Amino acid sequence: MASLDRVKVLVLGDSGVGKSSLVHLLCQNQVLGNPSWTVGCSVDVRVHDYREGTPEEKTYYIELWDVGGSVGSASSVKSTRAVFYNSVNGIILVHDLTNKKSSQNLYGWSLEALNKDSSPTGIIVSNGDYDREQFAENSVPLLLIGTKFDQIPENKRNDVLTRTAFLSEDFNAEEINLDCTSPRYLAAGSSNAVKLSRFFDKVTEKRYFTRDPGQMQSFNDRRRFNFKNLHSD
């Protein structure tokens, strides 16, 4: 296969939410048999047909950078991760649908990546209270993916999906909920597959069809942010 142009997408979220399993499913269309913790960052590649079925169709490599979910206040931890945040064209935020805290921590993960140059220092979320305008100003496409959907009891799914719907509104991002042990959730032609393809089209446009494609726009520093309890993957 001829060399293809590449697009960089971060995969962020707490330890144990299933980022490595998700990336393996997205790139290999197979279930990861024996997932292990990610130390530092692991990169896998997915082939994506941009604007498939149109005259503009072109094939790209989507690099999925699975960043280890070690979260903490130590500046050394953040500065180590910061090297992975350069020249990013999109971000997939991953949370465990059975773990509300992992959903709340997505605010911290996104701001850490998007504010990589501003050294955030204050609390970002407290009972859902945050500045939504900070996310509205973001030019980097975001996608929310909730994992372990199969582990939610039937009688609690409506409550969980209502909560994650608000999360989607907060980030101005589409959401996909799935079980990483079942490829059927991303079957060709499904709504999830359409959302995923649409997201990869957006990040491709961010990389190749906008000005300063390799740069991430930082949020205005109107408020100071801090990230609490980030674990490790």
Buried (B, 14 or more C-beta within 10 A) or exposed (E): EEEBEEBBBBBBBBBBBBBBBBBBBBBEEEBBEEBEEBEEBBBBBBEBBBEEEEEEEBEBBBBBBBBBBBBBEEEEBBEBBBEBBEEBBBBBBBBBBBBEEBBBBBBBBBBBBBBBEBEBEEBBBEEEEBBEEBBEEBEBBBBBBBBBBEEBEEEEEEEBBEBBEEBBEBBEBBBBBBBBBEBEBBEEEBEBBEBBBEBBBBBBBBBBEEEEBEBBEBBEEEBEBBBBEBBBB
